[in-house]
Amino acid sequence: MRHIAITTIITMTTITLLSGCATMSPAPSAEATLIPTSGNKASGSVTFTQQGESVMLTVKISGLTPGAHGFHIHDKGDCSAPDGTSAGGHFNPTAKPHGHPDRGDHHAGDMPALEADASGNASLSTQLRGVTLGEGANSIVGRGLIVHAAADDYTTQPTGNSGARLACGVIVKR
């Protein structure tokens, strides 16, 4: 009788553990494919993964000139204009001034610069705070993503003086 009770307990524990694993859902994720704007060659891919209160961003892009390039989430998920202006301004649901994402006030769409090597390739992995892949005003799903021609000075309002838009993408949930 004792053997049956122990077997039953082990079986029930295993079922409980397995059912718990079956109900765990993966972290929300999204992606964007960056396509060149008219007359440009920059293209690449970006992945986003929700990690608690922040979003992990991973970027791989090619076709840039060597050096720093402004990189921002823009308000509209629209890349239909040849120059990317259909993506609107920087994503800024909290009405903050433009600034560096690691220092003081900044737009929710302000991100660290992309640094292209001598071959025009850039990669970046960083955590974004103040945005989400979920619902609500701070959701970046459906927003635009822009790579700019020049470095962001993180001072000039409201854009950082980053120059022309080289590539545009739309953030879509995976």
Secondary structure as GFF3:
##gff-version 3
##sequence-region A 1 174
A	DSSP	alpha_helix	2	23	.	.	.	ID=ss1
A	DSSP	beta_strand	29	36	.	.	.	ID=ss2
A	DSSP	beta_strand	43	51	.	.	.	ID=ss3
A	DSSP	beta_strand	54	62	.	.	.	ID=ss4
A	DSSP	beta_strand	67	69	.	.	.	ID=ss5
A	DSSP	beta_strand	71	74	.	.	.	ID=ss6
A	DSSP	three_ten_helix	85	87	.	.	.	ID=ss7
A	DSSP	beta_strand	114	116	.	.	.	ID=ss8
A	DSSP	beta_strand	122	129	.	.	.	ID=ss9
A	DSSP	beta_strand	144	148	.	.	.	ID=ss10
A	DSSP	beta_strand	165	170	.	.	.	ID=ss11
A	DSSP	beta_strand	172	173	.	.	.	ID=ss12
###
